[in-house]
């Protein structure tokens, strides 16, 4: 249906829109203005899309469609580059094993899905799994002991690429026989009235601090709490009556437990792949892109914000 649309159309038009002119784009691309004009005209005639308006001076201004085109075209060209880099790495035998970490707070379904995708792409390349805290996984990737990891955000190491894969709502975990379990949703004040179970701060210190801030914003001040180091331990403490816990929606629960949302808030926990910006296995970005496509029908559980600007790590925020 769109066989006429070639990569050169997207590359040329992206440069034209970025530089807002044909002359500057031609110089940057080392081609001629007539060549760019011909490709731009061909794209417009075949697609019916108007990406820009051109003034008498030759300068152009973007239409709403042009603004959308820039983001989409960058993603398309990036996917092409990632695909070629991955194929070259496979051809040259660069990927012999993959050392993949996974945080205990991350959904194991993501690890299993990535493992299956990797085995499909590289059946002869083994994965060496490592399970640890987010902080430890970050250190091991930065030092080169790991190739990639699935962690919960935030991650502050500027040497790492942070690629969000999923966002899940935080819900309250409580005993199924608790009096508040009869409510469809809990109020923030309900959390203040009962002892609380939290993950140990060392699991992800930044996430822990942010969670306490969010609780304080709705009037819940946590001074003392029970600490767990693993989702199983957290459920065990709740089951034994040590309080409520905030957990990822969709977590497999003990038969004696249940979950309820918190009314009036939109708290989420974000899960991402992390790997070094420089020196990572070239198959990793392509695998993540393929995995996103495979998981996309079931991933949008929370609202996705735009990528944060500035010089910070390339990532989404931890909690909405």
HUGI-V492230 format. One record per residue. RES is the residue in three letters. SS is DSSP state (A for helix, B for strand, O for the rest). PSI is psi in radians with two decimals (NA if undefined). D_CENTER is the distance of its C-alpha to the mean C-alpha in whole Angstrom. Layout:
res = {RES & RES}
ss = {SS & SS}
psi = {PSI & PSI}
d_center = {D_CENTER & D_CENTER}
This chain:
res = {UNK & UNK & UNK & UNK & UNK & UNK & UNK & UNK & UNK & UNK & UNK & UNK & UNK & UNK & UNK & UNK & UNK & UNK & UNK & UNK & UNK & UNK & UNK & UNK & UNK & UNK & UNK & UNK & UNK & UNK & UNK & UNK & UNK & UNK & UNK & UNK & UNK & UNK & UNK & UNK & UNK & UNK & UNK & UNK & UNK & UNK & UNK & UNK & UNK & UNK & UNK & UNK & UNK & UNK & UNK & UNK & UNK & UNK & UNK & UNK & UNK & UNK & UNK & UNK & UNK & UNK & UNK & UNK & UNK & UNK & UNK & UNK & UNK & UNK & UNK & UNK & UNK & UNK & UNK & UNK & UNK & UNK & UNK & UNK & UNK & UNK & UNK & UNK & UNK & UNK & UNK & UNK & UNK & UNK & UNK & UNK & UNK & UNK & UNK & UNK & UNK & UNK & UNK & UNK & UNK & UNK & UNK & UNK & UNK & UNK & UNK & UNK & UNK & UNK & UNK & UNK & UNK & UNK & UNK & UNK & UNK & UNK & UNK & UNK & UNK & UNK & UNK & UNK & UNK & UNK & UNK & UNK & UNK & UNK & UNK & UNK & UNK & UNK & UNK & UNK & UNK & UNK & UNK & UNK & UNK & UNK & UNK & UNK & UNK & UNK & UNK & UNK & UNK & UNK & UNK & UNK & UNK & UNK & UNK & UNK & UNK & UNK & UNK & UNK & UNK & UNK & UNK & UNK & UNK & UNK & UNK & UNK & UNK & UNK & UNK & UNK & UNK & UNK & UNK & UNK & UNK & UNK & UNK & UNK & UNK & UNK & UNK & UNK & UNK & UNK & UNK & UNK & UNK & UNK & UNK & UNK & UNK & UNK & UNK & UNK & UNK & UNK & UNK & UNK & UNK & UNK & UNK & UNK & UNK & UNK & UNK & UNK & UNK & UNK & UNK & UNK & UNK & UNK & UNK & UNK & UNK & UNK & UNK & UNK & UNK & UNK & UNK & UNK & UNK & UNK & UNK & UNK & UNK & UNK & UNK & UNK & UNK & UNK & UNK & UNK & UNK & UNK & UNK & UNK & UNK & UNK & UNK & UNK & UNK & UNK & UNK & UNK & UNK & UNK & UNK & UNK & UNK & UNK & UNK & UNK & UNK & UNK & UNK & UNK & UNK & UNK & UNK & UNK & UNK & UNK & UNK & UNK & UNK & UNK & UNK & UNK & UNK & UNK & UNK & UNK & UNK & UNK & UNK & UNK & UNK & UNK & UNK & UNK & UNK & UNK & UNK & UNK & UNK & UNK & UNK & UNK & UNK & UNK & UNK & UNK & UNK & UNK & UNK & UNK & UNK & UNK & UNK & UNK & UNK & UNK & UNK & UNK & UNK & UNK & UNK & UNK & UNK & UNK & UNK & UNK}
ss = {O & O & O & O & O & O & A & A & A & A & A & A & A & A & A & A & A & A & A & O & O & A & A & A & A & A & A & A & A & O & O & O & A & A & A & A & A & A & A & A & A & A & A & A & A & A & A & O & O & O & O & B & B & B & O & O & O & O & O & B & B & B & O & A & A & A & A & A & A & A & A & A & A & A & A & A & A & A & A & A & A & A & A & A & A & A & A & A & A & A & A & O & O & O & O & O & B & B & B & B & B & B & B & O & O & O & O & A & A & A & A & A & A & A & A & A & A & A & A & A & A & O & O & O & O & B & B & B & B & B & B & B & O & A & A & A & A & A & A & A & A & A & A & O & O & O & O & B & B & B & B & B & O & O & O & O & O & O & O & B & B & B & B & B & B & B & B & B & B & B & B & B & B & B & B & O & O & O & A & A & A & A & O & O & B & B & O & A & A & A & A & A & O & O & O & B & B & B & B & O & A & A & A & O & A & A & A & A & A & A & A & A & A & A & A & A & A & O & O & O & O & O & O & O & B & B & B & B & O & O & A & A & A & A & A & A & A & A & A & O & O & O & O & B & B & B & B & B & O & O & O & O & O & O & O & O & B & B & B & B & B & B & O & O & O & O & O & B & B & B & B & B & B & B & B & B & O & O & O & O & O & O & A & A & A & A & A & A & A & A & A & A & A & A & A & A & A & A & A & B & O & O & O & O & O & O & O & O & O & O & O & O & O & B & O & O & O & O & O & O}
psi = {-0.65 & 0.60 & -0.39 & -0.38 & 1.95 & 2.84 & -0.57 & -0.57 & -0.81 & -0.68 & -0.80 & -0.84 & -0.61 & -0.72 & -0.70 & -0.79 & -0.65 & -0.77 & -0.13 & 0.76 & 2.61 & -0.65 & -0.88 & -0.68 & -0.70 & -0.72 & -0.73 & -0.63 & -0.04 & 0.85 & -2.95 & 2.72 & -0.74 & -0.64 & -0.77 & -0.74 & -0.69 & -0.74 & -0.68 & -0.72 & -0.73 & -0.73 & -0.77 & -0.74 & -0.66 & -0.57 & -0.49 & 0.19 & 2.45 & 1.85 & -0.33 & 2.86 & 2.39 & 2.24 & 3.02 & -0.51 & -0.12 & -0.21 & 2.64 & 2.67 & 2.45 & 2.46 & 2.94 & -0.63 & -0.64 & -0.67 & -0.77 & -0.65 & -0.71 & -0.81 & -0.77 & -0.74 & -0.70 & -0.73 & -0.69 & -0.80 & -0.63 & -0.70 & -0.68 & -0.80 & -0.72 & -0.69 & -0.78 & -0.71 & -0.70 & -0.77 & -0.71 & -0.69 & -0.69 & -0.78 & -0.70 & 0.06 & 0.53 & -0.45 & 1.70 & -0.49 & 2.76 & 2.12 & 1.85 & 2.18 & 2.78 & 2.21 & 2.57 & -0.40 & -0.17 & 2.66 & 2.10 & -0.34 & -0.63 & -0.74 & -0.80 & -0.67 & -0.71 & -0.72 & -0.80 & -0.71 & -0.74 & -0.73 & -0.60 & -0.70 & -0.73 & 1.35 & -0.40 & 0.09 & 1.95 & 2.71 & 2.35 & 1.76 & 2.58 & 2.18 & 2.19 & -3.14 & 2.78 & -0.80 & -0.74 & -0.69 & -0.69 & -0.79 & -0.73 & -0.56 & -0.76 & -0.60 & -0.16 & 0.08 & -0.35 & 2.68 & -0.67 & 2.88 & 2.68 & 2.06 & 2.92 & 2.52 & 2.87 & 2.86 & 2.23 & -0.06 & 2.03 & -0.21 & -0.09 & 2.57 & 2.28 & 2.01 & 1.78 & 2.37 & -0.50 & 2.70 & 2.22 & 2.53 & 2.51 & 2.32 & 2.84 & 2.27 & 2.23 & 2.93 & 2.46 & -0.41 & 0.14 & 2.58 & -0.56 & -0.20 & -0.27 & -0.25 & 2.52 & -0.55 & 2.59 & 2.67 & 2.66 & -0.62 & -0.47 & -0.50 & -0.58 & -0.51 & -0.13 & 2.55 & 2.64 & 2.55 & 2.15 & 2.82 & 2.62 & 2.35 & -0.54 & -0.30 & -0.78 & 1.61 & -0.71 & -0.70 & -0.69 & -0.82 & -0.72 & -0.66 & -0.74 & -0.65 & -0.77 & -0.67 & -0.72 & -0.58 & -0.45 & 0.32 & 0.21 & 1.94 & 2.06 & 2.01 & -0.73 & 2.50 & 2.76 & 2.59 & 2.40 & 2.65 & -0.09 & 2.61 & -0.63 & -0.73 & -0.70 & -0.80 & -0.63 & -0.72 & -0.69 & -0.75 & -0.60 & 0.00 & 0.36 & -0.02 & -2.98 & 2.82 & 2.64 & 2.10 & 2.95 & 2.27 & 2.37 & -0.10 & 2.40 & 2.18 & 2.67 & 2.60 & -0.40 & 0.04 & 2.84 & 3.02 & 2.67 & 2.48 & 2.85 & 2.14 & 2.43 & 0.13 & 2.82 & 1.15 & 2.34 & 2.73 & 2.25 & 2.33 & 2.41 & 2.76 & 2.41 & 2.51 & 2.86 & 2.45 & -0.59 & 2.32 & 0.22 & 2.75 & 2.31 & -0.26 & -0.31 & -0.90 & -0.66 & -0.68 & -0.71 & -0.72 & -0.75 & -0.69 & -0.70 & -0.73 & -0.63 & -0.57 & -0.23 & -0.66 & -0.37 & 0.09 & -0.54 & 1.31 & -0.32 & 3.02 & 2.39 & 2.07 & 2.94 & 2.78 & 2.42 & 2.50 & 3.08 & -2.90 & 0.19 & 3.12 & 2.65 & 1.68 & 2.95 & 2.98 & 2.86 & -1.03 & 2.35 & NA}
d_center = {31 & 30 & 31 & 33 & 29 & 29 & 26 & 29 & 29 & 25 & 26 & 29 & 28 & 25 & 27 & 30 & 27 & 26 & 29 & 31 & 34 & 35 & 37 & 35 & 32 & 35 & 36 & 32 & 32 & 36 & 37 & 39 & 39 & 41 & 38 & 35 & 37 & 38 & 35 & 34 & 37 & 36 & 32 & 34 & 36 & 35 & 32 & 33 & 31 & 32 & 29 & 31 & 35 & 37 & 40 & 43 & 42 & 40 & 37 & 34 & 32 & 29 & 29 & 26 & 25 & 25 & 23 & 21 & 22 & 21 & 17 & 17 & 20 & 17 & 15 & 18 & 19 & 16 & 16 & 20 & 20 & 17 & 19 & 22 & 21 & 20 & 24 & 26 & 24 & 25 & 28 & 29 & 28 & 26 & 24 & 26 & 24 & 20 & 20 & 16 & 16 & 14 & 15 & 17 & 15 & 12 & 13 & 16 & 15 & 12 & 14 & 17 & 15 & 14 & 17 & 19 & 17 & 18 & 22 & 22 & 21 & 23 & 26 & 28 & 25 & 24 & 21 & 22 & 20 & 20 & 19 & 19 & 18 & 15 & 17 & 19 & 17 & 16 & 19 & 20 & 17 & 19 & 22 & 22 & 22 & 19 & 17 & 14 & 12 & 10 & 10 & 10 & 9 & 11 & 12 & 14 & 16 & 16 & 17 & 13 & 10 & 7 & 4 & 1 & 4 & 6 & 8 & 11 & 14 & 16 & 20 & 23 & 25 & 28 & 31 & 32 & 36 & 35 & 37 & 34 & 32 & 34 & 32 & 30 & 28 & 28 & 29 & 28 & 31 & 31 & 29 & 31 & 34 & 33 & 32 & 28 & 26 & 23 & 22 & 23 & 22 & 22 & 19 & 17 & 19 & 17 & 15 & 19 & 20 & 18 & 19 & 23 & 22 & 21 & 24 & 26 & 25 & 26 & 30 & 29 & 30 & 29 & 31 & 32 & 30 & 30 & 27 & 25 & 23 & 22 & 21 & 25 & 26 & 25 & 26 & 29 & 30 & 29 & 32 & 34 & 34 & 33 & 31 & 28 & 24 & 21 & 18 & 15 & 17 & 18 & 19 & 22 & 25 & 28 & 31 & 32 & 29 & 27 & 25 & 25 & 23 & 24 & 25 & 25 & 21 & 17 & 16 & 12 & 11 & 7 & 6 & 4 & 7 & 9 & 12 & 15 & 15 & 19 & 20 & 17 & 18 & 18 & 17 & 14 & 12 & 14 & 13 & 10 & 11 & 13 & 11 & 9 & 13 & 14 & 12 & 12 & 15 & 14 & 11 & 11 & 13 & 12 & 12 & 9 & 11 & 11 & 10 & 12 & 15 & 17 & 18 & 15 & 12 & 10 & 7 & 6 & 9 & 10 & 12 & 13}
